Amino acid sequence: MSQLAKFGSLEGKRVFVTGGGSGIGEEIVAAFAAQGAQVAFVDIVEEASRALCSRIAAAGDLEPLFSHCDITDIPALQKVMTAFAAEIGDFDVLVNNAANDQRHETENVTLDYWNERIAINQRPMFFTCQSVLPGMKRKGGGSIINISSISWHIKGAGYPVYATSKAAVVGLTRGLARDLGSHGIRVNTVTPGWVMTQRQIDLWVDDAAEIEIKRNQCLPGKLMPQHIASMVLFLAADDSAMCTAQEFIVDAGWV
């Protein structure tokens, strides 16, 4: 990939990322670190997360802070965020990235399964926003970026609870933008298309999927994690100072 933008306003910023240990989240963490930001992140994948921190430090960038955390445990998540903020300062940027697109059939969804999926894919987003709010108010501004999915836009089959939770991301973004805007806090959604993370390649990207991608994308080639990270960086930086309450779709033209 060619040389990408350097956002001077991101240097020294404090950034919190959920699900930062692999896939899109891993790329987001590394991209912020390369911009000179101090990143803190949580994930349930410990070995990969610690390896990511070591790779970033070895590259000469500021080593991220990592804590193992199951984001379905809201009190634990709040405790980790409070501890990180006490160590490095109030957060300037929040990236709600963590999610799980486990497939399921409508007929098989139980109440417990529904609650579990919402607990992973939707509920933590509100409480991370709530957690960073006092610090961002003290700073006089901030940027919150919530990651959605084109799944609900394209009427994707095989994951109705996931699609519901990802549609709700846009509602959360727009529901917070007015209240938080008076404090200089911007809230936006980034909606990825079918991104070629290792998980997607291992589980879902077969020959039929390759045909579907080529048929639906306007642009040739594969959508990669760095394409999503680039949009996240822009929305975190001062370059997007008057962007809020919006959904930015990065899907090579699928929707």
N, C-alpha and C positions, 0 to 999 in steps of 0.2 A: 504494500500500500504506500502511496506517496506521502510526503511530509504533511502532517496534519496541524491544525491550528494550535497555538500556544495562547492560553487565556491568562493574561497577567493577573486578573482579579481573583483567580483561584489560588494563587500562591499564598500559603499560610492559612488557608481556610480550614475550618474543622468540619469534617464530613462523616456522617453516620450512614452505613449501608446495611440493610438486612439481606441475608442470603449471599454474602460476599465471597464465599469460599470456592465456588465453581460456576461454570457456565457464564451467563451474562453478568452476574454479580462479580465474578472474578475479574472480568475485563473492566468493569466499572471501577473497582477498587484500584487496579493497576493504573488505569487512565488518570484518576484523580491524583494518585501518588506521583505520576510522571509530571503533573502540573504543579507540583510543589505543595500539595495539600496534605494535611494530617488526617488520615483516614482511620476510623474505628469501625469494625464490622462484627456481626454475629453470624453464626452458621451452626448447623448440627454436624457438619463434616469437619472433624478436627484435624486430621492429618493433612488433608489437602489445604486447609486454611493456613496452617502453620508453615507449610511449604511455600505457599504464596507469599506470606510475609517475608520469608527468608530470601526468595527470589527478588522481591522488590528492593530489599535492603542491599542485596548483592549488586543490583543494577545501579546503586548509588542514590536511590530515592529514599525519602523518609519512610522508615518501616511502619506499616500499619499496626494498629492495636487490634487484637482479636480476642473474642471470648466465645466459648461454646455456649449456645443458648437455644433452647426450643422455644420458638416465638409463639407457640400456642399457650405457653405459660406467661400470661401478661405480667403478673407481679415480678417474675424473674427478668423479663425483658425490660421492664421499667427500672429495676434495680441495676442492671448492667448499664443502661443508658445514663443513669444518674452517676454511676461510678466513672464512666468514661468522661463525662462532662466535667466532673470534679478534677480529673487528671489532666485533661488537655484544654479545658475551657468550653464555654457554650458552643453548640453546633451552629454553623452557618448554613449547612446543607444537610437535608435528609433525603435519602433515596430508599423508597420502599420497594425492594426488588424481590424478596423471597416469595416463592410460590411453588405449587406442585400440581402438574396437569395430569394426574392419574386418571386413566380412562374408567368409565363406569356406564352402566345402562340405567335408564330411568326406572325400569321395573325393579331394579335391585337396590335402589337407594333407600336406606333406613334413616330414621331420625338421627341415630348416632352417627351414621356416615355423613349425613348432611352437616351436622354440627362440627364434626371433625374437619371437613373440607373448608367450611367457613372459618374455622379457627386457624387454619393455615393461610388461606388465600385472601381473606378479607378483614377479619377482626383486628389483627395486629396493626394494620395501616392506620386506623383511627388513633390507637393508643400511642404509637410512635409520634404521630403528629402532635398529640396532646403533650407528650413528654418534652419535645423540643420547643414548644411554644413559649414557656417562660424565658428561656435563654435567648430565643430569637427576638422576643419583645425587648429584653435588656439591650441587645445589640442594635435594635432599631431596624431589623430586617432579616431576611433569610430566604432560602429557596427550598421548597418541598417538591419532590418529583416522585410520583406514584407510577409504577409500572403496571400496565394493563396487558391486553392481548387482542389480536384481531379475531380470536375464536368466536366471539359473540357477534362481531360485525359480519363475518362470512357465514354465519349459521352453521358452524362446525358441529359435526355429530360426534357422539360418544363421550361427552363430558359436560352434561347440562349444569351440574352444580359448579364446576369450574367456570363455565361460561357466564353463569349468573354472577359469581364473585368478581369476575374481571369486568363485567359491565358496571358493577357497583363501584369500581375504582373511579370511573368518570364522574359518577354521582358524588363520591366523597370529595374529589378535587373541586368540583364546582360548588359543592355545599360549604367548603371551607374558605374558598377564595375571597368571598366578600368580607367575612368576619376578620380574616387574617390580613387582608390587604391594607386595612387601616393602620397596621403596625409595620408596613413595608415588607410583609412576607408574601412571596409569590408561591402559588400552588399550581402545578401543571401535571398532566399525564403524558407519559411516553408509551405508545402502543406498538410493540414489535410485531412483525410478521413471523413467518416460520424461520426461526434462527437456528443455525447449524451448530448447536452446542453438542458436546459429546453425548449427553443424555438423549437428545433427540435422535442423533445418528444411531445410537445403540438400540433404542427402543422402537422408533417409529419410521425412520426414513428408509423405506424399502424402494423397490423399483417403481411401484405404483405411486408412492409419494413423490419421487423424482419427477414423474410425468405430471402430477398435479401441480407441483411447484412451477415447472416450466410453462404450463398452460395458464396459470393464474397471475404470475408476476409479469409486470410490464417490462422490467429490466432483467437482462440475462444475468447469470451468475448466482452465487449463494449469498444469502443474508447471513452475516457473521456477527458475533457478539460486539466487535469493535464498532460496527455501524450503530448499534444502540447506544454504546458508551459515548460516542461522539455527540449524539443529540442530548444525552444527559449532561455532558460537560457544558454545552451551549446554554442549557436552561439553568444550570447552576451559576454560570458566570454573569458578570454585569452586562455582557453583550445582549442579554435577553431581558434587560431591566424592566421593560413594560409588557412582558408576556406573563399572563396569569389566567387561570380558569380555562386553559386550552388543552386540547388533546392533539399531540403531535405523533402522527402515524409514520412508522419507519418499517415499510413492508415491501419495498420494491414495486409498489403500485398494485398490490393485490386487492385492497378494499376499493 
